[in-house]
């Protein structure tokens, strides 16, 4: 009877709710415990030198997690945005007292898909405040895995809480987060965030040709590659790196959490690539060439072949002179892992992305001379 009940709940439908909780294997974090935990971690960490990254605390035990593997050069001197461009210069003492960032659903017209492309968006604290109406922001695109949808990063990964904590603590300048729907309205439809010669679905083209321009049109973004980051988890981590390698003129940082680096079948066993040529074009391990990118790879120790690919990919990036970071942590392919290590991924991105800026900065006061 129990087996029948679970089966009926799993088939009840992702958007109806029950399947979502089975997918996340946890209830939504309504009490904002993630934000409190991240704030405690940020307050407990000793101040890092410019461009330095240290391990992030592990979720369950209070002791910080130590990376099993850690290599990758820190940013070159001067790569981190200057302090005067940081969040305190934008919001001054009001930063910590601002309301939480705002999360809502929207859709971008997509001629490529022939239908709107849905997305969930996070607007940072202060975005709607008239005092900061001239501030423009960098954008982080976070891609979900499979099965999955555009609600995953908030409902499963509490990404909004992590970002709120980073901004309100002054550790990062404010930024916008866009979480697109790469499953085209059906969370069980795995597109690998690619252009499939088999199905004809061009999700990668829809993201870069339709969604990115729409976000820059509809919101106060900086609108340059230096102010765009793309990241994701699992197949979203694969998609983020694959898209960044195809479009280094659009993104300056790519983030992969438990991602893989060879084109493969979908999670339900479908081949959407159809040929060796298409698989090669969409396999980051076979497409690495020197590009002005920075790529962070955060892998779980239980990743198996994915972990092997992560290590191979990091070595290839270093050989090509592409700025990279590889961290391997204890854990598995789970929401707690992605939720707890998103913090480190975003801190890495902050070393290279253009921070939020006033579009019309106030003139500096003239010093009287006697």
C-alpha positions as CSV (number, residue, x, y, z in Angstrom):
1,X,0.0,0.0,0.0
2,X,2.8,2.4,0.8
3,X,4.5,1.6,-2.5
4,X,1.3,2.4,-4.4
5,X,0.9,5.6,-2.5
6,X,4.4,6.8,-3.2
7,X,4.1,5.9,-6.8
8,X,0.8,7.9,-7.1
9,X,2.4,10.9,-5.4
10,X,5.4,10.8,-7.7
11,X,3.1,10.8,-10.7
12,X,0.9,13.5,-9.2
13,X,2.9,16.2,-11.1
14,X,6.0,18.2,-10.3
15,X,4.2,21.6,-10.3
16,X,1.4,20.2,-8.1
17,X,3.8,20.0,-5.2
18,X,4.3,16.5,-4.0
19,X,6.7,15.5,-6.7
20,X,8.7,18.6,-5.9
21,X,9.3,17.5,-2.3
22,X,10.3,14.1,-3.4
23,X,12.7,15.7,-5.9
24,X,14.3,17.9,-3.3
25,X,14.1,15.3,-0.6
26,X,13.4,18.1,1.8
27,X,10.7,20.7,2.6
28,X,11.2,24.3,1.5
29,X,13.2,26.4,3.9
30,X,10.5,28.7,5.0
31,X,12.4,29.8,8.2
32,X,15.4,31.2,6.2
33,X,17.8,28.9,8.1
34,X,20.1,28.9,5.1
35,X,20.5,32.7,5.3
36,X,21.3,32.5,9.0
37,X,23.8,29.7,8.5
38,X,25.6,31.6,5.7
39,X,25.7,34.8,7.7
40,X,27.3,32.8,10.6
41,X,29.9,31.3,8.3
42,X,30.7,34.7,6.8
43,X,31.1,36.2,10.2
44,X,33.2,33.4,11.5
45,X,35.6,33.3,8.5
46,X,38.8,35.3,9.0
47,X,39.2,38.0,6.4
48,X,40.7,36.6,3.3
49,X,43.4,38.4,1.3
50,X,42.3,39.9,-2.0
51,X,41.7,37.1,-4.5
52,X,42.0,34.3,-2.0
53,X,39.3,31.6,-1.6
54,X,39.0,29.4,1.4
55,X,36.8,26.3,2.0
56,X,33.2,26.8,2.9
57,X,31.6,25.3,6.0
58,X,30.0,21.9,5.6
59,X,26.2,21.7,6.1
60,X,25.5,19.3,8.9
61,X,28.5,19.4,11.2
62,X,29.5,22.8,12.4
63,X,33.1,22.2,11.6
64,X,34.3,23.7,8.3
65,X,34.7,21.2,5.4
66,X,38.2,20.8,4.1
67,X,38.6,20.3,0.3
68,X,39.8,16.8,-0.6
69,X,41.4,18.3,-3.7
70,X,42.2,22.0,-4.2
71,X,44.2,23.6,-7.0
72,X,43.9,26.5,-9.3
73,X,45.7,29.8,-9.4
74,X,44.2,32.7,-7.3
75,X,43.2,35.9,-9.2
76,X,46.1,38.1,-10.4
77,X,46.7,41.2,-8.4
78,X,44.1,43.8,-9.3
79,X,41.6,41.2,-10.6
80,X,39.3,41.8,-7.6
81,X,37.0,44.9,-8.0
82,X,38.4,47.9,-6.1
83,X,36.9,48.5,-2.7
84,X,35.3,51.8,-3.7
85,X,33.2,49.9,-6.2
86,X,31.8,47.5,-3.7
87,X,28.4,47.3,-2.0
88,X,29.3,49.7,0.9
89,X,29.9,52.5,-1.6
90,X,26.5,52.0,-3.1
91,X,24.4,51.4,-0.1
92,X,26.6,52.7,2.7
93,X,25.2,52.0,6.2
94,X,21.7,51.1,4.9
95,X,22.8,47.8,3.3
96,X,22.1,45.4,6.1
97,X,18.8,47.0,6.9
98,X,17.3,46.7,3.4
99,X,14.5,44.2,2.8
100,X,15.3,40.8,1.4
101,X,15.7,40.4,-2.3
102,X,12.6,39.9,-4.4
103,X,11.9,36.6,-6.2
104,X,9.2,36.3,-8.9
105,X,8.4,34.4,-12.1
106,X,8.4,35.9,-15.6
107,X,8.9,34.8,-19.2
108,X,10.9,36.1,-22.1
109,X,9.6,36.0,-25.7
110,X,11.6,33.4,-27.7
111,X,11.3,33.4,-31.4
112,X,13.9,30.6,-31.4
113,X,11.6,28.3,-29.4
114,X,8.4,29.5,-30.9
115,X,7.1,30.0,-27.3
116,X,8.0,32.1,-24.3
117,X,11.0,30.9,-22.2
118,X,10.0,31.0,-18.5
119,X,12.4,32.1,-15.8
120,X,12.5,32.9,-12.1
121,X,14.4,36.1,-11.2
122,X,15.9,37.4,-8.0
123,X,16.3,41.2,-7.7
124,X,18.7,42.3,-4.9
125,X,17.9,44.3,-1.8
126,X,17.5,47.9,-2.8
127,X,16.6,47.3,-6.4
128,X,13.1,48.8,-6.0
129,X,14.3,51.6,-3.6
130,X,14.1,55.0,-5.3
131,X,17.4,56.0,-3.7
132,X,19.2,53.5,-5.9
133,X,17.2,53.8,-9.0
134,X,20.3,54.6,-11.1
135,X,22.2,51.5,-10.0
136,X,23.0,48.9,-12.6
137,X,23.8,45.3,-11.7
138,X,25.8,42.3,-12.9
139,X,23.7,39.2,-13.6
140,X,24.3,35.5,-12.6
141,X,22.4,32.9,-14.7
142,X,21.8,29.7,-12.7
143,X,20.8,26.6,-14.6
144,X,18.9,23.8,-13.1
145,X,19.6,20.0,-13.5
146,X,17.4,17.2,-14.7
147,X,14.8,16.5,-13.8
148,X,14.2,20.1,-12.8
149,X,12.8,23.5,-13.5
150,X,13.2,27.2,-12.9
151,X,12.0,27.0,-9.3
152,X,14.8,24.6,-8.2
153,X,17.5,27.0,-7.2
154,X,15.2,28.8,-4.8
155,X,13.0,26.0,-3.6
156,X,15.7,23.3,-3.4
157,X,18.9,25.3,-3.2
158,X,17.7,28.4,-1.2
159,X,19.8,30.5,-3.6
160,X,18.0,33.7,-2.7
161,X,18.9,33.3,0.9
162,X,22.6,32.7,0.1
163,X,22.6,35.8,-2.1
164,X,20.8,37.9,0.5
165,X,23.4,36.9,3.1
166,X,26.3,37.7,0.8
167,X,24.9,41.2,-0.1
168,X,23.8,42.2,3.4
169,X,27.1,41.1,4.9
170,X,28.9,43.3,2.4
171,X,30.9,40.3,1.1
172,X,29.6,40.9,-2.4
173,X,28.2,43.8,-4.3
174,X,24.5,43.4,-5.2
175,X,23.6,41.4,-8.3
176,X,20.6,40.0,-10.2
177,X,20.1,36.2,-10.4
178,X,18.2,34.7,-13.4
179,X,17.1,31.1,-13.2
180,X,15.7,30.0,-16.6
181,X,13.5,27.1,-17.4
182,X,15.5,24.8,-19.6
183,X,12.9,22.0,-19.5
184,X,10.4,23.9,-21.6
185,X,7.6,23.7,-19.0
186,X,8.0,20.0,-18.3
187,X,10.5,19.3,-15.5
188,X,11.0,15.7,-16.7
189,X,12.0,16.9,-20.2
190,X,15.8,16.9,-20.2
191,X,17.3,19.2,-22.9
192,X,20.8,19.4,-21.6
193,X,20.6,23.1,-22.2
194,X,21.8,22.4,-25.8
195,X,20.8,22.7,-29.4
196,X,19.6,19.2,-30.3
197,X,19.9,18.0,-33.9
198,X,17.5,15.2,-33.0
199,X,14.6,17.0,-31.4
200,X,15.1,20.4,-33.1
201,X,14.9,22.2,-29.7
202,X,17.5,25.0,-29.5
203,X,17.6,25.8,-25.8
204,X,21.2,27.2,-25.9
205,X,20.2,29.6,-28.8
206,X,17.1,30.6,-26.9
207,X,19.1,31.5,-23.8
208,X,21.8,33.5,-25.6
209,X,19.7,35.0,-28.4
210,X,16.4,35.7,-26.6
211,X,16.7,35.5,-22.8
212,X,20.0,37.5,-22.3
213,X,18.9,40.4,-24.4
214,X,15.4,40.4,-22.8
215,X,17.0,40.5,-19.3
216,X,19.2,43.4,-20.3
217,X,16.1,45.2,-21.8
218,X,13.7,44.6,-18.9
219,X,16.0,45.1,-15.9
220,X,18.8,47.5,-14.9
221,X,21.8,45.3,-15.9
222,X,25.3,46.5,-16.8
223,X,24.9,44.5,-20.0
224,X,28.5,43.5,-20.7
225,X,30.3,40.1,-20.7
226,X,32.4,41.3,-17.7
227,X,29.2,41.6,-15.8
228,X,27.7,38.2,-16.7
229,X,28.2,34.9,-15.0
230,X,26.6,31.5,-15.9
231,X,26.5,28.5,-13.6
232,X,24.5,25.5,-12.8
233,X,24.3,22.1,-11.0
234,X,24.6,18.7,-12.6
235,X,23.4,18.9,-16.2
236,X,23.0,22.7,-15.5
237,X,26.7,22.8,-14.6
238,X,27.5,21.0,-17.8
239,X,25.2,23.4,-19.8
240,X,26.7,26.5,-18.2
241,X,30.3,25.5,-19.1
242,X,29.3,24.3,-22.6
243,X,27.5,27.6,-23.3
244,X,30.3,29.7,-21.9
245,X,32.8,28.0,-24.1
246,X,30.6,28.6,-27.1
247,X,30.0,32.2,-26.2
248,X,33.0,33.7,-24.3
249,X,31.9,37.1,-25.7
250,X,28.8,36.9,-23.4
251,X,30.1,35.5,-20.1
252,X,33.2,36.1,-18.1
253,X,32.8,33.4,-15.5
254,X,31.3,29.8,-15.6
255,X,30.4,27.8,-12.5
256,X,29.9,24.1,-12.4
257,X,28.6,22.3,-9.3
258,X,28.6,18.5,-9.8
259,X,28.7,19.0,-13.5
260,X,30.1,16.8,-16.2
261,X,32.1,17.6,-19.3
262,X,31.2,15.1,-22.0
263,X,27.9,15.2,-24.0
264,X,25.9,12.2,-22.8
265,X,22.4,10.8,-22.9
266,X,19.6,12.5,-21.0
267,X,18.9,11.3,-17.5
268,X,16.1,9.1,-18.9
269,X,18.3,7.6,-21.5
270,X,17.5,9.6,-24.7
271,X,20.2,10.5,-27.2
272,X,19.5,14.1,-28.2
273,X,22.8,14.6,-30.1
274,X,22.5,12.0,-32.8
275,X,26.1,12.1,-34.1
276,X,29.7,12.0,-33.0
277,X,30.2,15.5,-34.5
278,X,27.3,17.0,-32.4
279,X,28.6,15.2,-29.3
280,X,32.1,16.5,-29.9
281,X,30.8,20.1,-30.4
282,X,29.0,19.9,-27.1
283,X,31.7,18.2,-25.0
284,X,33.7,20.8,-23.1
285,X,36.5,18.2,-22.7
286,X,36.9,18.3,-26.5
287,X,36.4,22.0,-27.0
288,X,38.9,23.6,-24.6
289,X,40.9,26.4,-26.2
290,X,42.4,29.5,-24.7
291,X,39.7,32.0,-24.0
292,X,39.2,34.9,-21.6
293,X,37.1,32.9,-19.2
294,X,37.3,31.9,-15.5
295,X,35.8,28.6,-14.6
296,X,35.1,27.2,-11.1
297,X,34.5,23.4,-10.8
298,X,33.0,22.3,-7.5
299,X,32.7,18.5,-7.5
300,X,31.3,16.0,-5.0
301,X,33.5,13.2,-3.9
302,X,30.9,10.6,-4.8
303,X,30.8,11.8,-8.4
304,X,32.4,8.7,-10.0
305,X,33.0,9.3,-13.7
306,X,31.8,12.9,-13.3
307,X,34.6,13.5,-10.7
308,X,37.1,12.0,-13.2
309,X,36.0,14.3,-15.9
310,X,36.2,17.3,-13.5
311,X,39.8,16.6,-12.8
312,X,40.6,16.1,-16.5
313,X,38.8,19.3,-17.4
314,X,40.6,21.3,-14.8
315,X,44.0,20.1,-16.0
316,X,43.1,21.0,-19.6
317,X,42.0,24.5,-18.5
318,X,45.3,25.1,-16.8
319,X,47.2,23.8,-19.8
320,X,45.3,26.3,-22.0
321,X,45.9,29.2,-19.6
322,X,42.2,29.5,-18.6
323,X,41.7,30.7,-15.1
324,X,40.2,27.9,-13.1
325,X,39.5,26.5,-9.7
326,X,38.8,22.8,-8.8
327,X,37.5,21.9,-5.4
328,X,36.4,18.4,-4.5
329,X,34.3,18.1,-1.3
330,X,32.8,15.2,0.7
331,X,29.2,14.6,-0.3
332,X,27.0,13.4,-3.1
333,X,24.7,14.5,-5.9
334,X,22.3,16.1,-3.5
335,X,20.5,19.4,-2.8
336,X,22.3,20.0,0.5
337,X,25.6,19.8,-1.3
338,X,24.6,22.3,-4.0
339,X,22.9,24.6,-1.5
340,X,26.0,24.7,0.8
341,X,28.6,25.1,-1.9
342,X,26.8,27.8,-4.0
343,X,28.4,30.3,-1.5
344,X,31.9,29.4,-2.6
345,X,31.0,29.5,-6.3
346,X,29.6,33.0,-6.0
347,X,32.5,34.2,-4.0
348,X,34.8,32.9,-6.8
349,X,32.7,34.8,-9.4
350,X,32.9,38.0,-7.4
351,X,36.7,38.1,-7.9
352,X,36.2,38.7,-11.7
353,X,32.8,40.2,-12.3
354,X,32.1,43.9,-12.7
355,X,30.3,45.0,-9.5
356,X,27.1,47.0,-9.4
357,X,27.6,50.7,-10.2
358,X,25.8,53.9,-10.2
359,X,24.8,54.9,-13.7
360,X,25.3,58.5,-12.9
361,X,27.7,58.7,-9.9
362,X,27.5,61.8,-7.7
363,X,30.3,64.2,-8.3
364,X,33.0,64.3,-5.7
365,X,33.0,67.4,-3.5
366,X,35.6,70.0,-4.4
367,X,38.2,70.5,-1.7
368,X,38.7,74.2,-1.0
369,X,42.3,75.4,-1.2
370,X,43.8,78.2,0.8
